[in-house]
Amino acid sequence: MKTLVFQRDEKKNKVIVTCSDGDVSVYSHCAYCKQCKGVRVGNRVVSTPQMQALNDVRKGVAGDDNLMNAAMLFNTLIRDGTAIECADDDNRGYIGLY
C-alpha cells in the first residue's frame, strides 16, 4: 500500500497526488479508481465511501443517490485529509471503479 501525499493549490482549489499516471487530481481521478483504499485524516485512514455505496447499489440495498452522497463525503474527507492510501503496488495506474 502506497501513501500519496496531497499537493494543494489553494488558488485553483485543486488537490493533486503523484500517481503512476503522473500528477492527477484527487477529486476527478482518485475518487473513481479501484486502487484508492482510503483517505488519511490525521493519524487514521478512513476507507473510501464510494466502495461501500457501490457495493450497496449492486446488491440492491441502496439507491443511486447513495453514490452521489458518497462522492460528497469523499470530497469532505479530501478537504480534511493529508494523503490517499493507494493499493497500486504494481504501478498499473488508474483502474476505473464503475
C-alpha positions, 0 to 999 in steps of 0.5 A: 500500500502506497501513501500519496501525499496531497499537493494543494493549490489553494488558488485553483482549489485543486488537490493533486497526488503523484500517481503512476499516471503522473500528477492527477487530481484527487477529486476527478481521478482518485475518487473513481479508481479501484486502487484508492483504499482510503483517505488519511485524516490525521493519524487514521485512514478512513476507507473510501465511501464510494466502495461501500455505496457501490457495493450497496447499489449492486446488491440492491440495498441502496439507491443511486443517490447513495453514490452521489452522497458518497462522492460528497463525503469523499470530497469532505474527507479530501478537504480534511485529509493529508494523503490517499492510501493507494493499493497500486503496488504494481504501478498499473495506474488508474483502474476505473471503479464503475 
